Amino acid sequence: MTDASIVDTGLGDSEDDDFDELVPTADVDLPDNRYVDRELSWLAFNQRVLELAEDPNVPLLERTNFLGIFASNLDEFFMVRVAGLKRRIMTGLAVPNNIGTAPAKVLESIGAEAHALQERHASVWHEQVRPALAAEGVEIVAWHDLTGEEQAELYEYFQVQVFPVLMPLAVDPAHPFPYISGLSLNLAVRIRNARTGRQEFARVKVPPMLPRMVPVPGGEETNRGRMLPLEDLIAENLSDLFPGMDVLEHHAFRLTRNEDMVVEEDETENLIQALEQELRRRRFGPPIRLEIAEEMDDVTLDLLLDELDISEQEVYRLRGPLDLRALFDFSSLDRPELKYHKHVPVTALELRPKDADSKHAKADIFQAIRGGDVLVHHPYESFATSVQAFLEQAARDPHVLAIKQTLYRTSGDSPIIAALIEAAQNGKQVLALVEVKARFDEANNIEWARQLEKAGVHVVYGLVGLKTHCKLALVVREERGQLRHYSHVGTGNYNPKTSRIYEDFGLFTCDPAVGLDLTRLFNELSGYAIEKKFKRLLVAPLHLRKGLVKLIERETKHAGEGKPAAVRIKVNSMVDEQIIDALYRASQAGVQVDVWVRGICSLRVDLPGVSDNIRVRSVLGRYLEHSRIFAFENDGSPEVFLGSADMMHRNLDRRVEALVRVKEERHIRELLDLFAMAMDDSSATWRLGADAVWTRHHLDADGSPIVDVQDRTMEIVAGRRRSRSPR
């Protein structure tokens, strides 16, 4: 999970803007203190990740991985959310948050909670996970733990592989303090000239292109046995970098910078050029956090504070090693007994080839979709044999005339891109809407856009001022002299890599209403059409919030009339005040409201007379819960939608998002059953309680683990192999 594209940030897809700080209009029927601060709620989410690392029932290497996820999440939180808040405070644009707290006070609360979490994170590593790894023969050692022979062999490695790429940078009148890049690991070195006695300062950057953990000679390569952090190897051989000097002190430090991006789309003539310029500027964003080794002396720290222009409140003094993202490297260890049991995604029943006995048989995806809507659940069901196969078949099918696709994030070796290029080379009309503003994937998406354009694909970048976040694919095929539309609407990105660890749904359909909806939406995104009516879609920014509020209010009305009424929502983040207020009013009317949220939740459940009928659960585990589901009881005839939108201002007001209504009864039942399992008291979840405190419930009265939602889903989906259910 070291790749930014697969790190679980809990921020949805990690964009930020000033409008997330808007204060909602007061509601006379609801208390003023009805929201939870979103930043502190996000930190509570990352604490849930940390609790998985603390759990001895979680396989050891998975605990190690969760420590890496926590570290990566927190990095992005500082680079985006904390950086954005600081920028708004400095420019005078910040306003009180949704609970009326002054921005400076929010920043202070964030700092206190983040300090506590980082210290807890370091303690989990040192006191729990590291000793447990050592007991399994995977040991992180210090230089003084090594024998003379081992030190000699590592010194040889240092001379051959490390020394040539090191760049010690002195600080003196002739050498200004060097630029410290964001998230780089560095050694602050104080040295003394042996002849003059003058003390100097130098910085040595730990090369990021080299393995962070260096195997100690003698360990098995696949299991690595004992390992030495690269910064320790460099530190023990600093005399080679500074011959004739006395090394007085050396301490690790790491800087986090503001990597928030602001592009004025309506004031630029070339969005790609403006983004590339902003990407270059982002490297030089102002510092917002300084992590230092706990033993760093005051002289070195004072120099860093002065040169980096950072305050003591932004310093995090931690037990080393710093940057525990390095723990992602442990996932490559060949120790299956220390990991989750391996799960191989199955092919969805409807998409299995007719000749199942043939090794090379492939399903006709279009024929399967003509038989009825197909719902796929990743990663339990295969992305490769569903979404990827759909686009690859479309690229080669001579009857396919056009393919239209949105691309928000995809993998580095994307077969999706390859399929679109092949389709264009085969003479089909291909439209790719590439969202070049997808945070931290801007450079990748710019490169993909250029490759697609060179291949003859029509590439567009969406609408000014809006990010295109919806997950849509449309294939137009000629059949018996008529055109048929095959559509895919998903909750996750067209990314084969993340599809193996992100939990998502996708709906395939050849319903003409959906095909027409997607045709109109793509026309709006690529041209100048302004479509205001869709039959089976709810689309942001014009209709989605309004449509959801209307559906919630219908449940409120039904409850008042004594009819069956319930609202079930599964999202990554629940922040939008209008949606939350609608849920509160539904609860007051007697509607059972169930919210399944992975990350941020500004909704409260401890307001007497307001939230009495609201339950909030969170599920974290081997997969990142990413799908968005919206279900409404509708007097016993449930209506269910799935799609790309979280309940946040940015999703509902400044993004193109799409939800599709699920029509087939078996799919509605599958989604409702999944929801019921997650909300059941016998399932392992975190439950939101009083004072916005999340409590984990994962053991029964005897201390045995209770039902794991993801493991149980795996069993249910795998069980479908044994029988082909009627459609």
Buried (B, 14 or more C-beta within 10 A) or exposed (E): BBEBBBBBBBBBBBBBBBEBBEEBEEBEEBEEEBBBBBBBBBBBBBBBBBBBBBBEEBBBBBBBBBBBBBBBBBBBBBBBBBBBBBBBBEEEEBEEBBBEBEBEEBBEBBBEBBBEBBBBBBEBBBEBBBEBBEEBEBBBBEBEEBEEEBBEBBBEBBEEBBBEEBEBBBBEEEEEBBEBEBBBBBBBBBBBEEEEEEBBBBBBBBBEEBEBBBBBBEBEEEEBBBBBBBBBBBBBBBEBBBEEBEBBBBBBBBBBBBBBBEBEBEEBEEBBEBBBEBBEEBEEBEBBBBBBBEEBEEEBBEBBBEBBEBEEEBBBBBBBBBBBBBBBBBBEBEBEEBBBEEBEBBBBBBBBBEEEEEEEEBBBBBEBBEEBBBBBBBBBBBBBBBBBBBBBBBBEBEEBBBBBBBBBBBBEEBBBBBBBBBBBEBEBBBBBBBBBBBBBBBEBBBEBBEBBBEBBBBBBBBBEEBBBBBBBBBBBBEEEEEEBBBBBBBBBBBBBBBBBBBBBBBBBBBBBBBBBBBBBBBBBBBEEEEBEEBEBBBBBBBBBBEBBBEBBBBBBBBBEEEEBBBBBBBBBBBBBBBBBBBBBBBBBBBBBBBBBBBBBBBBBBBBEEBBEBBBBBBBBBBBBBBBBBBBBBBBEEBBBBBBBBBBBBBBBBBBBBBBBBBBBEBBBEBBBEBBEBBBEEEBBBBBBEEEBEBEBBBEEEEEEEBBBBBBBBBEBBBEBEEEEEEE
